[in-house]
Amino acid sequence: MLRYRELAPSGRLAAHVECLWMLEGPRWGGDESGPSPVLPDGRAELIVHLGDPFEHHPGAGEPRRQPRVLFAGQLSEPLDLRPTGSVAVLGVRFRPAGAAALLPFSQEEMAGRWGSLDELAPRFAREFVPRVLDAATPAEAALAADAVLARAVDDAADPAVAWAANSIVESGGSHRVADVARTLGLSERQFARRFRRQVGLGPKLLGRISRFQRVFEAFDRRPGGWATIAAQCGYYDGAHLIRDFRDFAGETPARLLAAADEFTSRLSRRRSMSDSSNTNRAP
């Protein structure tokens, strides 16, 4: 069984990082099992494999083994991963616009991609990687990551875009992009350009992903009843919901939820499945 825990970030880091999380346990599935999907959620992440790194299985081409420390940009389609051994992962889940305030590379260029932190941000990696990998336990690794990231905060990041991205996510994708842009005194084109540069996705796409993610929480409250769930989450009808699931998960909602293994369930439904008694604040 996989164990999932979260730590709240410390101090001013909380404006840019949603949480630090740990996933530990034996390899899920068997040696012959296929990869499991990680689904889009509107967040970029910094991933540290304290155990055996995962393999990425792209739709075409050979599997690629991930490095021990990597940055994963914003997703708009599933990322299929397979374990290669024991699971011990530390993740830093950024707020929608948070990574741009901490890491010195283009979020737009990293959308849909992952890469070694050593290659993307060598100066930052020289401090971050040894501090985290040399920690004695995953909890200590999380505290080390928090400390290094807190020193890296760049207050020059665009606060208007951060506010807008958080607003779109908190509304579950219901805010109209034109209204958000107008609130900031920008044209839609200006707003979308600044937004993509800092978030990695356009505002309309982030809104769609936020609405898609609401479905998991609604399903936990009332399994089945897709017409009701679609209406609760802001979809026109069940067909509209199914189209988004095909785009972001590659499956209909019923098939995905029936087939999801523990790994996909933990990371797709983490807000409802993580034990609140295991959610703490980093000192």
N, C-alpha and C positions, 0 to 999 in steps of 0.2 A: 504494500500500500504506500502511496506517495503522501508525504507530509508537506503541507503548504502553510507558510507563515509570512506575516508582513511586519515591517518596522516602519513607523512614521519617521520622515526625515527631520533633522534638527534645524532650529533657527530659521534663517532666511532661505535655506535650501528648500523649505516647504513651498515656497512660491514657484519653484521650478520642477520639483520632484514630487510625484504623487505618493510613492512608497518605495521602499526596498523590500524585496521578497526573496524567500528561500524555498526551494523545492528539493526534497531529499527522499530517497528510497531506493529500492532495488529497480532494476530495469523492468519497465512495463512490457507486457506482451512476451512472446517467446522469440527464439532466434529467427524463426521464419515469419514473424509478424511484419507487416508493412509499416510505412511511416504514418505518423499522426499529424493532423493539421493544427497549426496555430492560426487563429482567425484575426482579421483586422479589428482593432479596437480604438484607433485614433491616437495611439501613443507610440513613440519610439522608445527603445530600451537599450541599456547597456547590460551585457550578459557576461557572467564569469562562470566558467565550468570548473568548479572545484573538484568534481569527479571526472568521469570520462566524457569528453566532448560528444555532441550529437553529430549526426550526418544530416545534411540537407539533401533532399531528393527533389530536384526540379522536375517539371513536367517532361522536359526533354534533356537528354544528356546524362552524364554519369553523376552519381552521388558525390557530394563534397563534404569532407570532414571539417567541422567548424574549428577555428582556433580557440584557445583557452579563454581569451578575452576578446569580445567583439562588440561592435555597435550594430544594432538592427534598426533600420529606418522604418518609416511609416509603411504599413501594409495596405493594399487595396484588394488583395486576393490571398488565399491560404498559403502559408509557408509550411511545407511538409517536412517534418523532422523525425529522425529515428535514433534511439539510443544506441550507443556502442558498448555500454557496460553499466556500471552503477550510476545513479542520478544524484548529483549534488550541485545545484545551480543557485547562484546568487544573481538576482536581477535588480536593476535600477529602472523603475518605470517612470519616465518623465511625464510631466503634464504636457498637453498637446503642443505648446510652444516652448517647453522648458529646455529641450536639448540645445537649442540655439544660444541659450544664455550660458552654457557650460562647456560646449565642445566647438573647436574652431574649424568647422567645415560645413559645407552647404547641406542643409536639411533637404532641400529640393532634389539635389543630385543623389541623395541616399535613399529616396523613396523607393520602396520595393526591393531594397538591396541590404546586404549585411557585409561587413568587412572587419578585418583585424584592427583593433584599437592601435596597435603598434604602428600600423601603416597610415591610419587616418589622422591620428593626433599623437605623433611620436613624443613630443615634449610632455604632454599631459600623461601619456602612458608610462613614461620613465618613473614617475612618482606613483601613479595609481596601481600599476600591475604588481610590482613587488610587495607593496604594502598589503594588498588584498590577498595575493596568493600565498604569502608567508604567514598569514593569520592561522592560529591553531584550530579554530572552529568556524563554521559558517556564520555564527552570530558575531564573532570577532571580525570576520571578513566584512560583514555588513557595516559594522561600526567604523572600520578603517575606510571603507568606500565613502561613507557619509562624511568623514573628516576631510578627505582629499577633495571631494566634490564641493564642499562648503567653501573651500579656499579658492575654487576655480570660478565662482559666480561672477559673471560679467554684467554689471548693471547697465551696460549700454544696449542690451537687448530691447526690442521694441515693446514697451508695456501696453500699447494700444492693441497690438495683435494678440498678445497674451490674454488680455481681457476678453477680446472678441472670441478667441478660440475656446476659452473656458466657458463663456456664455453660451456658445453653440452646443457644446457638450452637455452642459447642465440642463439645457432645454430639451435634451434628447433629439436634437436636430430640428426642432420646431420653429426656431427663429429664422425669419427670412433674411437672406444675405443682404438684400438691398436695404433693409431696415437697419441692420448692423452697420453697414458701410455709411449710411446717412448719419447715424449716431456719432460716428467718428469724423464726419465732415469730409468723407472721401467718395469718389466715384466708385462704382462696383469694380471697374477695371483696376484702378489704383489699389483698392483694398485687396483684391484677389492676388495681385502681384506681390504685395508686401506679405500677405498671408502665406503664400506658397514658399517664399524665401525662408520664413521662420518656422513654419509648421511642417512643411514637406508635402502637404496636400492642399488642394483648393478648399475654400470654405464650404462649398456645396457638397463636395465629396466627404469632408469631415462630418457634415450634418447627416448624410446618409449612413455613414458608419456608426454614428452615435445612435441613430434610430434603430439600426440593425442590432446593436448591442443591448438595447432595452428589451428586446424580445426574450433574452435568456432569463432575465429577472421576472418578466411577466409570466413566462412559462412555469417557473418555479412556484409562483403564487397560484396558478391555475393551469395545470397541465392539460393539453388538448385545447379545444375551443379556439381554433385558429382565427376565426372571424372576429371573435371578441378580442383576442390578443392583438390582431392587426389594428383594430380600431384604437385600443389603448395606447399603442406605440406610434400612432400618427400615420398609419398606412391607409390608403384609400379603400383597400379591400384585401382579401387573402391572396389574390393573384399578384398584387403589388408587393406584398411581403415576400412571396416566393421568388419573384424576380431578384430582389435584393439578396436573398439567400443564395441563389445560383451565382450571382456576381461575387459575393464576398466569401462564400463557403464552398461553392461548387456542388451544393446539394440542396434538396428541398429541406425545410425545417424538420419535418417529421423524420426523414431518413438520417439527417445529421444527428439529431438528438437520440435516435434509437441506436446509432452505430458508434457514437463518440465513446472513446476509451477514457480511462482515468486521467491521462495526461491532457487531452483536449478539454475534458470537462473542468479540470482544475483551472486551466488558464483561460477558458472561455467564460466560465461561470464563477470566477474567483470571488466576486463580491458577495455572492450568496453562499458559497461553499467554505470560505475561509472562516476559521473559528475566531470569533471576536476576542476570546480569552487569550489568543496567541498574537494579537495585534498590540504592539507596544511602541513607545516612542524612543528613538535613539537619544541618548543623553547629549 
